[in-house]
Amino acid sequence: QVQLVESGGGLVQAWGSLRLFCAASGRTFSSYAMGWFRQAPGKEREFVAGISRTGGSTRYVDSVKGRFTISRDDAKSTLSLQMNSPKPDDTAVYYCAAKVSYGSDWVFTGGYEHWGQGTQVTVSS
């Protein structure tokens, strides 16, 4: 079992920058593929970015490509999401998620087994 705690959310101006963090504890962090999801008011939760177990592969939703970067530091059991040039449409609660990924180096857009509590990101225009 892994426990996930997000941090770094807050209020940011459009075209500024913000970095989200997800601290993992419990089971070996390197066993998991990781992802970031978000949920805006009145909308369903959506996949934002994912990274494979080894960090060798990443994937993004089209709306954030070129602006957001997902990364992981296995030595610190930490996942990050660098948000550059955020837009008001990026306003949402952002969730960190983990999926056991033994024997593969895939990026997953769904099927995650463990979730954090979320951190609010508000982008002002």
C-alpha positions in Angstrom: 0.0 0.0 0.0 1.2 3.5 -0.8 0.0 6.8 0.7 0.0 9.9 -1.3 0.0 13.5 -0.2 -0.2 16.5 -2.6 1.2 20.0 -1.9 2.0 23.1 -3.8 -1.4 24.2 -4.9 -2.7 27.7 -4.5 -3.6 30.8 -6.5 -1.5 31.6 -9.5 -1.8 34.3 -12.2 -2.3 33.2 -15.8 1.0 32.8 -17.7 2.9 32.5 -14.3 4.1 29.1 -13.0 3.4 26.7 -10.2 4.9 23.4 -9.2 2.8 20.6 -7.5 4.3 17.9 -5.4 3.2 14.4 -4.4 5.0 12.8 -1.5 4.6 9.0 -1.4 5.2 6.7 1.6 4.7 3.1 2.3 5.5 0.6 -0.4 8.5 1.1 -2.8 7.8 4.2 -4.9 9.6 2.8 -7.9 7.1 -0.1 -8.1 4.4 2.4 -9.3 3.6 4.2 -12.5 2.3 7.6 -11.5 -0.2 10.2 -12.7 -1.8 13.5 -12.2 -5.5 14.0 -12.6 -7.8 17.0 -12.1 -11.4 17.8 -11.4 -13.0 21.1 -12.0 -16.3 22.1 -10.5 -19.2 20.4 -12.3 -16.9 18.3 -14.4 -15.6 14.7 -14.3 -12.1 14.0 -13.2 -9.7 13.9 -16.1 -6.2 12.6 -16.8 -3.6 15.3 -17.0 -0.2 13.6 -17.1 1.4 10.3 -16.5 4.9 8.9 -16.1 6.1 5.3 -16.3 7.6 3.3 -13.4 11.2 4.1 -14.5 10.4 7.7 -15.7 11.4 6.7 -19.2 8.0 7.5 -20.7 5.5 10.3 -20.2 2.1 11.3 -21.6 0.0 14.4 -21.4 -3.6 15.4 -22.2 -3.5 17.6 -25.3 -4.6 20.7 -23.5 -1.4 20.9 -21.3 1.2 19.7 -23.8 4.1 22.1 -24.0 3.0 23.8 -20.7 3.1 21.1 -18.0 5.9 18.7 -17.2 5.6 15.6 -15.0 8.7 14.2 -13.3 9.6 11.8 -10.5 12.4 11.5 -8.0 12.5 8.0 -6.8 15.3 8.8 -4.2 12.8 11.2 -2.6 9.7 9.2 -3.4 8.3 12.4 -4.9 6.2 13.1 -8.0 6.1 16.6 -9.4 4.0 18.6 -11.9 5.6 21.8 -13.2 2.8 24.0 -14.5 4.0 26.8 -16.8 1.8 29.4 -18.4 -1.3 28.1 -16.7 -4.7 29.2 -18.0 -8.0 29.8 -16.1 -9.3 26.6 -17.6 -6.6 24.8 -15.6 -8.4 25.7 -12.4 -9.3 22.5 -10.6 -8.4 20.2 -7.7 -5.3 18.2 -8.8 -4.9 14.6 -7.6 -1.8 12.4 -7.5 -2.4 8.7 -8.3 -0.3 5.5 -8.3 -0.7 2.2 -10.1 1.4 -0.9 -9.5 3.5 -1.6 -12.6 5.6 -4.6 -12.1 7.4 -5.8 -15.2 6.3 -2.9 -17.4 7.3 0.6 -18.2 3.9 1.8 -19.5 2.2 5.1 -18.9 -1.4 4.7 -17.7 -4.3 7.0 -18.3 -6.6 5.1 -16.0 -7.0 2.2 -13.7 -5.0 3.8 -10.9 -5.4 2.1 -7.5 -4.2 4.7 -5.0 -5.1 8.4 -4.8 -4.1 11.4 -2.8 -6.6 13.9 -1.2 -6.0 16.6 -3.8 -4.7 20.1 -3.9 -6.6 23.1 -5.2 -5.1 25.1 -8.1 -6.8 28.4 -9.0 -5.6 30.4 -12.0 -6.6 34.0 -12.2 -6.8 35.9 -15.5 
